[in-house]
Amino acid sequence: MELRQLDYFLACCEHGTFTAAARSMQVVQSAVSTSVAKLEREVGAQLFDRTPTTLVLTEAGRAVVEPARAAVRARAEIVDALAALRGDIRGDVAVGALVNIVTIDLAEAFGAVHRRHPGVAIAMRQNPQGSQGNIRGLRDGTLDLALLGGPDQEIPGITVYRLAREPLVLVAHPDHRLVRAGGFAAADLAAERTIDYPPGWGTRAVTDKWLPHRRSVIEVADQEFGIRLALNDFGVTLVPWSVAHDHAGAVGVPCTDRDLDWVVSIAHSSVRSPSTAARAVLDIVREVTTRTA
């Protein structure tokens, strides 16, 4: 058994098809499907049920996932330890991203990483379940670091470093009564059509906590689109101040009776120590982007 086979197997678990897994590994599709088939012969069990549209883990496949991740992590730790002895920081760092984030300047931070440590490669991973999906990625080892957004909180098993804090603000059509008023109270939203974001997103966590009685009429997975809907009088939406400020024509209306604080953090598992490369990325992101309101 080769570690490359485990790489391909885990890529298939993450992406759901041979084609998508091959694309993520930057190899041809046949290399992935052949490698997985060889792995199945070697372990004596079928790891995936093949359907016309996706790969589904079998019971045997589910049993293999965590040992495979442990083997891949062990390889990375060996490479990391040897590089550290040479004073050479290099390696791959998987970072969980957030949609529409403009609160911090990741481009500046990652540029600094490249200048100081050109041997470090960063892979951004987007999870449709937002911060909650990123937390799961940290716990299962598919992510080394992750950006989180939402209420300021402690998370079991996760070490969190705050980078920035800002309020959620309301965006609506320019002629909307709450825009004209220049502020809104939580009770005002009971009569409004609210454009929401998916469960697991940090903005959703804040609004669920402080504005539970709002009337949600749609969920969208893009704050820019949510703002466009609001400006076209479909409803009202709540987004971080920086996202509203970044959108031409949007006016962010503050809440007058709730502290709708939205905190952006970077985090890693507290069960596993970050690699030297992940620690370097973490330190530079904190150095370049840390801002507190």
Secondary structure, DSSP 8 states (H G I E B T S, - for coil): --HHHHHHHHHHHHHSSHHHHHHHHTS-HHHHHHHHHHHHHHHTS--EEE-SS-EEE-HHHHHHHHHHHHHHHHHHHHHHHHHHHTT---EEEEEE--TT--SS-HHHHHHHHHHH-TTEEEEEE--TTHHHHHHHHHHHTS-SEEEEEES----TTEEEEEEEEEEEEEE--TTSHHHHHT-B-GGGGGGSEEEE--TTSHHHHHHHHH-TT-EEEEE-S-HHHHHHHHHTTS-EEEEEHHHHHTSTT---B-BSSS--EEEEEEEEESSS---HHHHHHHHHHHHHH----
